[in-house]
Amino acid sequence: MQLVRVTGGRWGITIIVVILGLLCRTAGAWNIASTIAGSAANVLGSHHREKEPPSNERRNDSTWSQTKFDYNRETPVVWLKESGLPITVEFLIAFCWIGMVASMPLIVLVLEGGSITRVQIINFTVMWFVLVGGIILFHKVLLFQSSHFEAQRSLTLVECVYLMTQILTTVGYGDITPANATSQIFVAVYVMVSLLIIANVASEAARAIEFRTTKFAAELKNQIIQATVTQSLVQTFSSFSPRDRSDNDTFRSKWSSNVDLPPVQWSQLLQSICLYLLFCVMGILFYLNYPGENKTLVDVVYMCVITLSTVGFGAVTPVTEGGKVFGSFWMFFGTAALFKLVADFMAFVVMMKQREMWNSEEEMKKGVERIKQLPSQLNEHEFTKLSLVQRGLMQQKDVDMLDKAFSCLNPAADGTISKEDARKFLDLTD
């Protein structure tokens, strides 16, 4: 199972990198096409362009230059009502994005070695309807406004995916906002539904953290209660003379070296850190070199860190079609890497606290006391109870409760009960 998880994780990282690499190449091809189209459009006099200086004689060229090249250089760029991409390409982008987002919980479950249940399939179907419905509303019904728009309008498919990614990842640049009360109401409802999706993912992450920390706690306990340690205890205790048994220093020196705490899993946390930094570097390289973005190194580093931390101030944002397409997938995978990093860090901290609070000497003394209380001879029933408790499969109170329950069933003289009584007690059905 561990091999499946490691292999699956590596394949998952490889697939993500390949997807983003293909997006970079595709975006580059689109940029070349848009450059050619833009040149032709300049001849015709209408296409994707920068705003011209206002016709105000009192505003000199230096003032306009300062406005044009201020910190947020993306502001003058206008996004046209019709995307420069073919409609089939836009549909393909939207379809891939919806499939990726809706299937992500299932992919994670498979990579972790789990099985897909009916509830998860229903959740997958509901997410498809929610995402498709959101794109239809944003593309055909609702009106939005932006500093990049010349007028209030609905969004293109690329802009729909771009905005929905900001909503799901809670980045929220604020470069596209609802334009009227109706749009604000629908977007608010959609954000609430998106929060439910995020809560579902967060619950899965919390379950993974709980599983990991519980497993580590069990490993700590197994260092004391496993059969080899128990046997060592018996041998050590039987080899003591009465004088040695009363000498705590001698007793501690005999067994303290036999118990080693399980190692903390540094590798998983380091992998998460490297994965998050990988997405940061990918975003920096893309937006620094992609034609049309016109961002400095400081801008792209600031943008990538703020974006992948889900703060999303919106001071520096994508401004080209290729930048929005790349950002839609990059934000999703990058924030997922951030959530994984946070989850692994939380699990690491919890495990470190468990190691610090673990008192092996106290647990070992409890084991010695249990051995001292054992009778000189054990029957099969007593040996089974002892093994279950010592191996951590059951607690002593649970074993005692079963003994009392058996006594309440009025066993026969030979110490047996009927099958019917056992079935009723265990609530078993034919």
Beta strands, then each sheet from edge to edge (+ up, - down):
strand 1: 144-145
strand 2: 177-178
sheet 1: 1+ 2-
end
